[in-house]
Amino acid sequence: MSDTLLKSLSVIKQPLGRRTFMMTGLAAGFAAAAEPVMAQAIITSAEGLSVAEVKVPVDGGTIPAYTAMPAQGGPFATVIVVHEIFGVHEHIKDICRRLAKLGYYAIAPELFARQGDPSKYKDIASLIEDVVSKTPDAEVAGDLDATLAFAKTQPKADTARLGMVGFCWGGRQTWLYTEHNPAVKAAVAMYGPLGDGPDPLEPNQVIDGAQKITTPVLGLYGALDQGIPQSKVEALRAKLDKGKSGSKIHVYPDTGHAFFADYRSSYNKADAADAWKRLQAWYKANGVS
């Protein structure tokens, strides 16, 4: 996502329209708007894992979700994976498999299922205008509550050891959800936008609620990210430091937005590897292992 279009996530907001569910299943492969897919894209094998597409009951219907866990053993600490603007496409599924290889039950719900299929859009501007900007925070929180409720019914998922990780749009939602639901024991928010001000669909801003969070959240940002000014990152850090959650911010000095997205040209291999190590250490230190 370009820095200009990233800024539009905080600018374009539409009234909530249709309420019917536009997606009944997950997309195969990578989202069209994310192309071209770089040759460096990581593909994690499902060997030794149990992976599935499931239906999560939510208000008014069901949304599809991707799950991955070790094929043997359990129950496993649970991680909810919150997608970028591209929805639950191959990159998000791969992250679930990577977590499963580490011994987690990972679940990634498709949070745009009511608004449209993000995988079908060929350009990011249309995707943001037609789908992302029409998805209200309250609906996302409710669907994440429903995802957790679904996980609680799964015998292999130990939701007492609950973690979250979110990327870009999902990074912002991770910050918001930890304020909404303190049952999350540890979370990682990668380059989550911090917002420009409240509106009907986004009434709460990350910085405003940061001091109230009780979940330890690790925020990972790039200093060269033109869509998320460092002034806002530092303002978030200051608010977190006044709270009691133990949340931390780490800024990579030589990288920009979407540095973890290995299928895109924005990928920074060294910083992505470091972020993955920090995620594992954060979970372990805070009871999600």
Phi and psi in degrees as GROMACS dihedral restraints (atoms count N, CA, C in turn):
[ dihedral_restraints ]
;  ai    aj    ak    al  type     phi  dphi    fc
    3     4     5     6     1   -71.0    20    10
    4     5     6     7     1   160.2    20    10
    6     7     8     9     1   -62.7    20    10
    7     8     9    10     1   -36.3    20    10
    9    10    11    12     1   -63.7    20    10
   10    11    12    13     1   -44.0    20    10
   12    13    14    15     1   -71.7    20    10
   13    14    15    16     1   -31.7    20    10
   15    16    17    18     1   -60.6    20    10
   16    17    18    19     1   -41.0    20    10
   18    19    20    21     1   -61.4    20    10
   19    20    21    22     1   -31.8    20    10
   21    22    23    24     1   -67.7    20    10
   22    23    24    25     1   -18.3    20    10
   24    25    26    27     1   -60.7    20    10
   25    26    27    28     1   -27.9    20    10
   27    28    29    30     1   -99.7    20    10
   28    29    30    31     1     0.1    20    10
   30    31    32    33     1  -112.6    20    10
   31    32    33    34     1   -47.1    20    10
   33    34    35    36     1   -80.8    20    10
   34    35    36    37     1   116.9    20    10
   36    37    38    39     1  -136.6    20    10
   37    38    39    40     1   129.5    20    10
   39    40    41    42     1  -115.0    20    10
   40    41    42    43     1   151.5    20    10
   42    43    44    45     1   -62.1    20    10
   43    44    45    46     1   147.4    20    10
   45    46    47    48     1   -65.3    20    10
   46    47    48    49     1   126.4    20    10
   48    49    50    51     1  -104.2    20    10
   49    50    51    52     1  -120.3    20    10
   51    52    53    54     1   -61.0    20    10
   52    53    54    55     1   147.0    20    10
   54    55    56    57     1  -110.5    20    10
   55    56    57    58     1    -5.7    20    10
   57    58    59    60     1   -70.6    20    10
   58    59    60    61     1   156.9    20    10
   60    61    62    63     1   -84.9    20    10
   61    62    63    64     1   123.5    20    10
   63    64    65    66     1   -91.9    20    10
   64    65    66    67     1   -13.0    20    10
   66    67    68    69     1  -125.9    20    10
   67    68    69    70     1   133.1    20    10
   69    70    71    72     1  -111.3    20    10
   70    71    72    73     1   -12.7    20    10
   72    73    74    75     1  -150.5    20    10
   73    74    75    76     1   165.1    20    10
   75    76    77    78     1   -81.7    20    10
   76    77    78    79     1   154.3    20    10
   78    79    80    81     1   -73.0    20    10
   79    80    81    82     1   153.1    20    10
   81    82    83    84     1   -98.4    20    10
   82    83    84    85     1   141.7    20    10
   84    85    86    87     1    76.7    20    10
   85    86    87    88     1  -159.1    20    10
   87    88    89    90     1   -93.5    20    10
   88    89    90    91     1   152.6    20    10
   90    91    92    93     1   -63.7    20    10
   91    92    93    94     1   141.6    20    10
   93    94    95    96     1   -60.5    20    10
   94    95    96    97     1   -38.6    20    10
   96    97    98    99     1   -69.0    20    10
   97    98    99   100     1   -15.2    20    10
   99   100   101   102     1   -88.3    20    10
  100   101   102   103     1    -7.7    20    10
  102   103   104   105     1   -73.7    20    10
  103   104   105   106     1   153.8    20    10
  105   106   107   108     1   -77.6    20    10
  106   107   108   109     1   141.5    20    10
  108   109   110   111     1   -80.9    20    10
  109   110   111   112     1   128.4    20    10
  111   112   113   114     1   -74.8    20    10
  112   113   114   115     1   150.3    20    10
  114   115   116   117     1   -64.6    20    10
  115   116   117   118     1   -20.4    20    10
  117   118   119   120     1   -77.1    20    10
  118   119   120   121     1    -4.8    20    10
  120   121   122   123     1   -53.1    20    10
  121   122   123   124     1   130.6    20    10
  123   124   125   126     1   -82.9    20    10
  124   125   126   127     1   130.7    20    10
  126   127   128   129     1  -120.7    20    10
  127   128   129   130     1   111.6    20    10
  129   130   131   132     1   -93.4    20    10
  130   131   132   133     1   127.9    20    10
  132   133   134   135     1   -66.2    20    10
  133   134   135   136     1   147.4    20    10
  135   136   137   138     1   -89.6    20    10
  136   137   138   139     1     5.8    20    10
  138   139   140   141     1   -61.2    20    10
  139   140   141   142     1   131.6    20    10
  141   142   143   144     1    81.6    20    10
  142   143   144   145     1     4.4    20    10
  144   145   146   147     1  -118.9    20    10
  145   146   147   148     1   162.3    20    10
  147   148   149   150     1  -113.7    20    10
  148   149   150   151     1   112.5    20    10
  150   151   152   153     1  -119.5    20    10
  151   152   153   154     1   149.3    20    10
  153   154   155   156     1  -161.9    20    10
  154   155   156   157     1   154.7    20    10
  156   157   158   159     1   -97.7    20    10
  157   158   159   160     1   129.0    20    10
  159   160   161   162     1  -124.4    20    10
  160   161   162   163     1   167.2    20    10
  162   163   164   165     1  -111.0    20    10
  163   164   165   166     1   123.4    20    10
  165   166   167   168     1  -100.9    20    10
  166   167   168   169     1   118.9    20    10
  168   169   170   171     1   -66.2    20    10
  169   170   171   172     1   127.1    20    10
  171   172   173   174     1  -132.9    20    10
  172   173   174   175     1   176.7    20    10
  174   175   176   177     1   -58.4    20    10
  175   176   177   178     1   114.8    20    10
  177   178   179   180     1    92.3    20    10
  178   179   180   181     1    -2.1    20    10
  180   181   182   183     1   164.2    20    10
  181   182   183   184     1  -142.4    20    10
  183   184   185   186     1  -136.1    20    10
  184   185   186   187     1   153.6    20    10
  186   187   188   189     1  -121.3    20    10
  187   188   189   190     1   146.6    20    10
  189   190   191   192     1   -76.7    20    10
  190   191   192   193     1   152.9    20    10
  192   193   194   195     1  -148.3    20    10
  193   194   195   196     1   155.0    20    10
  195   196   197   198     1  -107.3    20    10
  196   197   198   199     1   134.0    20    10
  198   199   200   201     1  -124.9    20    10
  199   200   201   202     1   148.2    20    10
  201   202   203   204     1  -147.6    20    10
  202   203   204   205     1   140.0    20    10
  204   205   206   207     1  -158.7    20    10
  205   206   207   208     1   164.4    20    10
  207   208   209   210     1   -60.2    20    10
  208   209   210   211     1   144.5    20    10
  210   211   212   213     1   -69.7    20    10
  211   212   213   214     1   -23.4    20    10
  213   214   215   216     1  -124.9    20    10
  214   215   216   217     1   151.6    20    10
  216   217   218   219     1    91.6    20    10
  217   218   219   220     1  -158.2    20    10
  219   220   221   222     1   104.1    20    10
  220   221   222   223     1   174.5    20    10
  222   223   224   225     1   -70.8    20    10
  223   224   225   226     1   159.0    20    10
  225   226   227   228     1  -114.8    20    10
  226   227   228   229     1   144.9    20    10
  228   229   230   231     1   -53.2    20    10
  229   230   231   232     1   144.4    20    10
  231   232   233   234     1  -107.6    20    10
  232   233   234   235     1   137.6    20    10
  234   235   236   237     1  -128.3    20    10
  235   236   237   238     1   124.0    20    10
  237   238   239   240     1   -89.0    20    10
  238   239   240   241     1   125.6    20    10
  240   241   242   243     1  -104.4    20    10
  241   242   243   244     1   123.1    20    10
  243   244   245   246     1  -108.3    20    10
  244   245   246   247     1   121.1    20    10
  246   247   248   249     1   -73.3    20    10
  247   248   249   250     1   167.9    20    10
  249   250   251   252     1   -79.5    20    10
  250   251   252   253     1  -167.2    20    10
  252   253   254   255     1   -65.4    20    10
  253   254   255   256     1   -16.7    20    10
  255   256   257   258     1   -83.7    20    10
  256   257   258   259     1    -0.3    20    10
  258   259   260   261     1    77.6    20    10
  259   260   261   262     1  -165.3    20    10
  261   262   263   264     1   -86.2    20    10
  262   263   264   265     1    80.8    20    10
  264   265   266   267     1  -102.9    20    10
  265   266   267   268     1  -167.0    20    10
  267   268   269   270     1   -59.7    20    10
  268   269   270   271     1   -35.8    20    10
  270   271   272   273     1   -63.0    20    10
  271   272   273   274     1   -43.9    20    10
  273   274   275   276     1   -68.3    20    10
  274   275   276   277     1   -39.6    20    10
  276   277   278   279     1   -60.7    20    10
  277   278   279   280     1   -39.8    20    10
  279   280   281   282     1   -65.1    20    10
  280   281   282   283     1   -39.2    20    10
  282   283   284   285     1   -61.5    20    10
  283   284   285   286     1   -39.0    20    10
  285   286   287   288     1   -60.8    20    10
  286   287   288   289     1   -42.1    20    10
  288   289   290   291     1   -67.3    20    10
  289   290   291   292     1   -37.1    20    10
  291   292   293   294     1   -62.3    20    10
  292   293   294   295     1   -42.1    20    10
  294   295   296   297     1   -65.2    20    10
  295   296   297   298     1   -39.5    20    10
  297   298   299   300     1   -63.1    20    10
  298   299   300   301     1   -36.5    20    10
  300   301   302   303     1   -63.2    20    10
  301   302   303   304     1   -24.6    20    10
  303   304   305   306     1   -87.0    20    10
  304   305   306   307     1    -3.6    20    10
  306   307   308   309     1   102.8    20    10
  307   308   309   310     1    17.7    20    10
  309   310   311   312     1  -103.6    20    10
  310   311   312   313     1   156.3    20    10
  312   313   314   315     1   -92.8    20    10
  313   314   315   316     1   113.5    20    10
  315   316   317   318     1  -111.4    20    10
  316   317   318   319     1   138.9    20    10
  318   319   320   321     1  -137.6    20    10
  319   320   321   322     1   130.5    20    10
  321   322   323   324     1  -122.3    20    10
  322   323   324   325     1   103.2    20    10
  324   325   326   327     1   -79.9    20    10
  325   326   327   328     1   145.7    20    10
  327   328   329   330     1   -84.2    20    10
  328   329   330   331     1   102.0    20    10
  330   331   332   333     1   -87.0    20    10
  331   332   333   334     1    -1.1    20    10
  333   334   335   336     1  -105.1    20    10
  334   335   336   337     1    13.1    20    10
  336   337   338   339     1   -59.9    20    10
  337   338   339   340     1   -28.7    20    10
  339   340   341   342     1   -78.4    20    10
  340   341   342   343     1   -32.1    20    10
  342   343   344   345     1   -88.3    20    10
  343   344   345   346     1   -29.1    20    10
  345   346   347   348     1   157.2    20    10
  346   347   348   349     1   174.2    20    10
  348   349   350   351     1   -95.0    20    10
  349   350   351   352     1   103.4    20    10
  351   352   353   354     1   -63.4    20    10
  352   353   354   355     1   -22.9    20    10
  354   355   356   357     1   -69.8    20    10
  355   356   357   358     1   -19.8    20    10
  357   358   359   360     1   -87.5    20    10
  358   359   360   361     1   -17.0    20    10
  360   361   362   363     1   -74.4    20    10
  361   362   363   364     1   136.0    20    10
  363   364   365   366     1   -94.5    20    10
  364   365   366   367     1   -12.6    20    10
  366   367   368   369     1  -136.4    20    10
  367   368   369   370     1   148.4    20    10
  369   370   371   372     1   -69.1    20    10
  370   371   372   373     1   -36.7    20    10
  372   373   374   375     1   -60.7    20    10
  373   374   375   376     1   -45.0    20    10
  375   376   377   378     1   -67.1    20    10
  376   377   378   379     1   -38.1    20    10
  378   379   380   381     1   -60.6    20    10
  379   380   381   382     1   -44.9    20    10
  381   382   383   384     1   -65.0    20    10
  382   383   384   385     1   -44.6    20    10
  384   385   386   387     1   -67.9    20    10
  385   386   387   388     1   -41.6    20    10
  387   388   389   390     1   -88.1    20    10
  388   389   390   391     1   -27.2    20    10
  390   391   392   393     1  -121.8    20    10
  391   392   393   394     1   -60.9    20    10
  393   394   395   396     1   -62.2    20    10
  394   395   396   397     1   -45.5    20    10
  396   397   398   399     1   -72.9    20    10
  397   398   399   400     1    -9.5    20    10
  399   400   401   402     1  -102.9    20    10
  400   401   402   403     1     9.8    20    10
  402   403   404   405     1  -104.0    20    10
  403   404   405   406     1   105.8    20    10
  405   406   407   408     1   -76.3    20    10
  406   407   408   409     1   148.5    20    10
  408   409   410   411     1   -57.1    20    10
  409   410   411   412     1   -40.3    20    10
  411   412   413   414     1   -62.3    20    10
  412   413   414   415     1   -38.2    20    10
  414   415   416   417     1   -66.0    20    10
  415   416   417   418     1   -41.5    20    10
  417   418   419   420     1   -62.1    20    10
  418   419   420   421     1   -46.3    20    10
  420   421   422   423     1   -60.0    20    10
  421   422   423   424     1   -41.5    20    10
  423   424   425   426     1   -64.5    20    10
  424   425   426   427     1   -40.3    20    10
  426   427   428   429     1   -70.3    20    10
  427   428   429   430     1   -32.5    20    10
  429   430   431   432     1   -70.4    20    10
  430   431   432   433     1   -37.2    20    10
  432   433   434   435     1   -58.6    20    10
  433   434   435   436     1   -43.5    20    10
  435   436   437   438     1   -66.5    20    10
  436   437   438   439     1   -36.0    20    10
  438   439   440   441     1   -63.7    20    10
  439   440   441   442     1   -42.5    20    10
  441   442   443   444     1   -64.5    20    10
  442   443   444   445     1   -41.6    20    10
  444   445   446   447     1   -61.2    20    10
  445   446   447   448     1   -39.6    20    10
  447   448   449   450     1   -63.4    20    10
  448   449   450   451     1   -47.0    20    10
  450   451   452   453     1   -58.8    20    10
  451   452   453   454     1   -35.1    20    10
  453   454   455   456     1   -63.3    20    10
  454   455   456   457     1   -22.3    20    10
  456   457   458   459     1   -85.9    20    10
  457   458   459   460     1    -7.4    20    10
  459   460   461   462     1   -92.7    20    10
  460   461   462   463     1   121.9    20    10
  462   463   464   465     1   -62.5    20    10
  463   464   465   466     1   -22.4    20    10
  465   466   467   468     1   -92.1    20    10
  466   467   468   469     1    -2.7    20    10
  468   469   470   471     1  -104.1    20    10
  469   470   471   472     1   120.2    20    10
  471   472   473   474     1   -98.1    20    10
  472   473   474   475     1    96.1    20    10
  474   475   476   477     1   -82.3    20    10
  475   476   477   478     1    -2.5    20    10
  477   478   479   480     1   -71.0    20    10
  478   479   480   481     1   -22.3    20    10
  480   481   482   483     1  -110.1    20    10
  481   482   483   484     1    77.3    20    10
  483   484   485   486     1  -105.6    20    10
  484   485   486   487     1   126.3    20    10
  486   487   488   489     1  -122.2    20    10
  487   488   489   490     1   167.7    20    10
  489   490   491   492     1  -139.1    20    10
  490   491   492   493     1   153.1    20    10
  492   493   494   495     1  -146.6    20    10
  493   494   495   496     1   137.2    20    10
  495   496   497   498     1  -138.8    20    10
  496   497   498   499     1   153.8    20    10
  498   499   500   501     1  -127.1    20    10
  499   500   501   502     1   128.2    20    10
  501   502   503   504     1    54.2    20    10
  502   503   504   505     1  -116.0    20    10
  504   505   506   507     1   -50.2    20    10
  505   506   507   508     1   -41.9    20    10
  507   508   509   510     1   -69.9    20    10
  508   509   510   511     1   -25.1    20    10
  510   511   512   513     1   -66.4    20    10
  511   512   513   514     1   -42.1    20    10
  513   514   515   516     1   -62.7    20    10
  514   515   516   517     1   -44.8    20    10
  516   517   518   519     1   -64.2    20    10
  517   518   519   520     1   -30.2    20    10
  519   520   521   522     1   -65.5    20    10
  520   521   522   523     1   -45.1    20    10
  522   523   524   525     1   -57.2    20    10
  523   524   525   526     1   -47.0    20    10
  525   526   527   528     1   -66.8    20    10
  526   527   528   529     1   -38.9    20    10
  528   529   530   531     1   -71.3    20    10
  529   530   531   532     1   -32.1    20    10
  531   532   533   534     1   -66.8    20    10
  532   533   534   535     1   -29.0    20    10
  534   535   536   537     1   -72.7    20    10
  535   536   537   538     1   -39.3    20    10
  537   538   539   540     1   -68.4    20    10
  538   539   540   541     1   -38.9    20    10
  540   541   542   543     1  -134.3    20    10
  541   542   543   544     1    97.0    20    10
  543   544   545   546     1   -69.8    20    10
  544   545   546   547     1     0.4    20    10
  546   547   548   549     1   -67.8    20    10
  547   548   549   550     1   -19.1    20    10
  549   550   551   552     1   -68.5    20    10
  550   551   552   553     1   123.3    20    10
  552   553   554   555     1   -84.7    20    10
  553   554   555   556     1   -28.8    20    10
  555   556   557   558     1  -160.3    20    10
  556   557   558   559     1   145.3    20    10
  558   559   560   561     1  -144.7    20    10
  559   560   561   562     1   155.2    20    10
  561   562   563   564     1  -128.6    20    10
  562   563   564   565     1   125.4    20    10
  564   565   566   567     1  -114.9    20    10
  565   566   567   568     1   112.1    20    10
  567   568   569   570     1   -97.6    20    10
  568   569   570   571     1   120.4    20    10
  570   571   572   573     1    40.6    20    10
  571   572   573   574     1    49.7    20    10
  573   574   575   576     1   -78.8    20    10
  574   575   576   577     1   125.8    20    10
  576   577   578   579     1   -56.0    20    10
  577   578   579   580     1   146.7    20    10
  579   580   581   582     1  -105.8    20    10
  580   581   582   583     1    -5.1    20    10
  582   583   584   585     1    87.2    20    10
  583   584   585   586     1   159.0    20    10
  585   586   587   588     1  -112.8    20    10
  586   587   588   589     1    -3.0    20    10
  588   589   590   591     1   146.9    20    10
  589   590   591   592     1   159.1    20    10
  591   592   593   594     1   -71.6    20    10
  592   593   594   595     1   153.0    20    10
  594   595   596   597     1  -150.6    20    10
  595   596   597   598     1   174.6    20    10
  597   598   599   600     1   -56.8    20    10
  598   599   600   601     1   -34.7    20    10
  600   601   602   603     1   -90.7    20    10
  601   602   603   604     1   -19.6    20    10
  603   604   605   606     1  -128.1    20    10
  604   605   606   607     1    70.8    20    10
  606   607   608   609     1   -72.0    20    10
  607   608   609   610     1   -21.8    20    10
  609   610   611   612     1  -113.4    20    10
  610   611   612   613     1   136.6    20    10
  612   613   614   615     1  -106.6    20    10
  613   614   615   616     1   147.9    20    10
  615   616   617   618     1   -55.9    20    10
  616   617   618   619     1   -47.9    20    10
  618   619   620   621     1   -63.0    20    10
  619   620   621   622     1   -36.9    20    10
  621   622   623   624     1   -62.8    20    10
  622   623   624   625     1   -35.6    20    10
  624   625   626   627     1   -98.2    20    10
  625   626   627   628     1     0.4    20    10
  627   628   629   630     1   -60.7    20    10
  628   629   630   631     1   -36.9    20    10
  630   631   632   633     1   -72.7    20    10
  631   632   633   634     1   -18.6    20    10
  633   634   635   636     1   -87.1    20    10
  634   635   636   637     1   -16.7    20    10
  636   637   638   639     1   -62.3    20    10
  637   638   639   640     1   136.3    20    10
  639   640   641   642     1  -106.6    20    10
  640   641   642   643     1   -18.6    20    10
  642   643   644   645     1   -76.9    20    10
  643   644   645   646     1   134.0    20    10
  645   646   647   648     1   -70.8    20    10
  646   647   648   649     1   118.0    20    10
  648   649   650   651     1  -115.9    20    10
  649   650   651   652     1   133.4    20    10
  651   652   653   654     1  -102.3    20    10
  652   653   654   655     1   114.6    20    10
  654   655   656   657     1   -97.7    20    10
  655   656   657   658     1   126.1    20    10
  657   658   659   660     1  -116.0    20    10
  658   659   660   661     1   121.2    20    10
  660   661   662   663     1  -134.2    20    10
  661   662   663   664     1   158.8    20    10
  663   664   665   666     1  -105.4    20    10
  664   665   666   667     1   132.3    20    10
  666   667   668   669     1   -65.0    20    10
  667   668   669   670     1   -23.4    20    10
  669   670   671   672     1   -94.2    20    10
  670   671   672   673     1     9.3    20    10
  672   673   674   675     1   -74.1    20    10
  673   674   675   676     1   106.0    20    10
  675   676   677   678     1   -74.3    20    10
  676   677   678   679     1   -17.7    20    10
  678   679   680   681     1   -86.0    20    10
  679   680   681   682     1   -16.0    20    10
  681   682   683   684     1  -126.7    20    10
  682   683   684   685     1    91.0    20    10
  684   685   686   687     1   -58.4    20    10
  685   686   687   688     1   144.0    20    10
  687   688   689   690     1   -64.0    20    10
  688   689   690   691     1   -25.0    20    10
  690   691   692   693     1   -61.7    20    10
  691   692   693   694     1   -37.8    20    10
  693   694   695   696     1   -74.0    20    10
  694   695   696   697     1   -37.6    20    10
  696   697   698   699     1   -61.3    20    10
  697   698   699   700     1   -42.7    20    10
  699   700   701   702     1   -69.8    20    10
  700   701   702   703     1   -33.8    20    10
  702   703   704   705     1   -65.2    20    10
  703   704   705   706     1   -38.5    20    10
  705   706   707   708     1   -64.6    20    10
  706   707   708   709     1   -44.0    20    10
  708   709   710   711     1   -58.2    20    10
  709   710   711   712     1   -43.4    20    10
  711   712   713   714     1   -63.1    20    10
  712   713   714   715     1   -41.1    20    10
  714   715   716   717     1   -65.6    20    10
  715   716   717   718     1   -43.0    20    10
  717   718   719   720     1   -62.2    20    10
  718   719   720   721     1   -39.0    20    10
  720   721   722   723     1   -64.5    20    10
  721   722   723   724     1   -24.9    20    10
  723   724   725   726     1   -82.9    20    10
  724   725   726   727     1   -15.6    20    10
  726   727   728   729     1   -88.1    20    10
  727   728   729   730     1  -172.3    20    10
  729   730   731   732     1  -121.0    20    10
  730   731   732   733     1    15.2    20    10
  732   733   734   735     1   -79.8    20    10
  733   734   735   736     1   -21.1    20    10
  735   736   737   738     1    78.6    20    10
  736   737   738   739     1    13.4    20    10
  738   739   740   741     1   -66.1    20    10
  739   740   741   742     1   150.9    20    10
  741   742   743   744     1  -135.0    20    10
  742   743   744   745     1   156.4    20    10
  744   745   746   747     1  -119.9    20    10
  745   746   747   748     1   133.9    20    10
  747   748   749   750     1  -124.8    20    10
  748   749   750   751     1   129.7    20    10
  750   751   752   753     1  -113.7    20    10
  751   752   753   754     1   127.7    20    10
  753   754   755   756     1   -87.7    20    10
  754   755   756   757     1   121.1    20    10
  756   757   758   759     1   -70.5    20    10
  757   758   759   760     1   -24.5    20    10
  759   760   761   762     1  -115.9    20    10
  760   761   762   763     1    24.7    20    10
  762   763   764   765     1  -135.7    20    10
  763   764   765   766     1   161.3    20    10
  765   766   767   768     1  -113.1    20    10
  766   767   768   769     1  -148.6    20    10
  768   769   770   771     1   -73.0    20    10
  769   770   771   772     1   152.6    20    10
  771   772   773   774     1    57.5    20    10
  772   773   774   775     1    38.6    20    10
  774   775   776   777     1   -69.7    20    10
  775   776   777   778     1   -16.6    20    10
  777   778   779   780     1   -90.3    20    10
  778   779   780   781     1   -11.4    20    10
  780   781   782   783     1   -78.8    20    10
  781   782   783   784     1    87.9    20    10
  783   784   785   786     1   -65.0    20    10
  784   785   786   787     1   -16.1    20    10
  786   787   788   789     1   -86.8    20    10
  787   788   789   790     1    -0.1    20    10
  789   790   791   792     1  -120.5    20    10
  790   791   792   793     1   162.7    20    10
  792   793   794   795     1   -69.5    20    10
  793   794   795   796     1   -15.8    20    10
  795   796   797   798     1   -75.6    20    10
  796   797   798   799     1    -9.3    20    10
  798   799   800   801     1   -60.1    20    10
  799   800   801   802     1   133.5    20    10
  801   802   803   804     1  -119.4    20    10
  802   803   804   805     1   103.5    20    10
  804   805   806   807     1   -57.2    20    10
  805   806   807   808     1   -46.5    20    10
  807   808   809   810     1   -66.4    20    10
  808   809   810   811     1   -45.0    20    10
  810   811   812   813     1   -70.8    20    10
  811   812   813   814     1   -34.4    20    10
  813   814   815   816     1   -64.9    20    10
  814   815   816   817     1   -41.7    20    10
  816   817   818   819     1   -64.1    20    10
  817   818   819   820     1   -40.5    20    10
  819   820   821   822     1   -65.6    20    10
  820   821   822   823     1   -40.7    20    10
  822   823   824   825     1   -61.9    20    10
  823   824   825   826     1   -39.6    20    10
  825   826   827   828     1   -65.6    20    10
  826   827   828   829     1   -38.8    20    10
  828   829   830   831     1   -65.9    20    10
  829   830   831   832     1   -41.2    20    10
  831   832   833   834     1   -64.9    20    10
  832   833   834   835     1   -39.4    20    10
  834   835   836   837     1   -58.3    20    10
  835   836   837   838     1   -48.3    20    10
  837   838   839   840     1   -62.9    20    10
  838   839   840   841     1   -43.1    20    10
  840   841   842   843     1   -66.1    20    10
  841   842   843   844     1   -37.2    20    10
  843   844   845   846     1   -64.7    20    10
  844   845   846   847     1   -45.6    20    10
  846   847   848   849     1   -61.5    20    10
  847   848   849   850     1   -46.6    20    10
  849   850   851   852     1   -61.8    20    10
  850   851   852   853     1   -42.2    20    10
  852   853   854   855     1   -68.9    20    10
  853   854   855   856     1   -19.5    20    10
  855   856   857   858     1  -120.6    20    10
  856   857   858   859     1    26.1    20    10
  858   859   860   861     1    82.0    20    10
  859   860   861   862     1    18.8    20    10
  861   862   863   864     1  -114.7    20    10
  862   863   864   865     1    76.1    20    10
